[in-house]
Amino acid sequence: MRIFLNPGHDVNLDSGAVNPHTGLRECDVALQIGVQLQAYLKECGHFVEMLQSDNLAGETPHLPCVVDAAEAAEADIFISIHCNAANRIARGTETLVHHLGGEADALARSIQREIVSTLGTRDRGVKERPELIVLRLTSMPAVLVETAFIDQEDDAFLLENHADVFAAAIAHGIAAYEAR
């Protein structure tokens, strides 16, 4: 299977969410999970490309475009990796899709199930987010994984200390999706 990974945000231009106590940045966590996930998937024989860029659909010409890169890779699936943030109280994992009921939904449910069962995060479910560029403009099944809440201390602990476990859970979710 050809898999395109998109760790969210950009280490130099847009850190994404930040834990107010520790300074843990979403872009760093997403990249760490992405690098480990890429290694796991390659070990399983998948062709994997990865791009972390704030240029989602060509709006920032001096940066590589995520959607164009995924399309050029002729990926079978697209996974964007993120951390959520809200009010320092909310916690858990949710996986976002353009619309419920298709291949992306099946992929999202497999990944969601694996993360929640492996890491014990609160199950916030699979949700529709049709306005998100990486879900709307990619032609392959695409999901955006909100791994956990970076601004909630228990979730932040998991993100900081168990990025490899998040990566393994996502890899297992992909394998379960592929095996169905």
C-alpha angles and dihedrals in degrees: 000000000000111000129188118202124198115187103202127253128358129280092221106030110029121013094188115213119001130202105242094215104041103023090234106165127215093222091057095047093046091050092048091051090044095052092049092044090051090054093049092048093047090051087057091054100258123142105237132187123182134194130176108194139139089220100094102165109005098285092125105046096187091063128065112264115240098205093045091048092050091049092047090051089056087224121191091210137014123213122188114192122210145152121233127227133186129135104341088257105067115090142173144064130296131173121210130212135178091243137352123250105041138089092286089055091053090049092047093050091051093050093043092051093050096048094046095046095043101042100026093234120160110271107238091170137223114309137189116244106168093168095065109107098217091052096041102044103039116094096208125070103287132190134180112211116208093197098190142319110286092196095055111083100223092046091044089054090056092047093049097043106028107039088129090057091051088051093049091048092052090048090051090048090053090049091051090049091049093047097052 
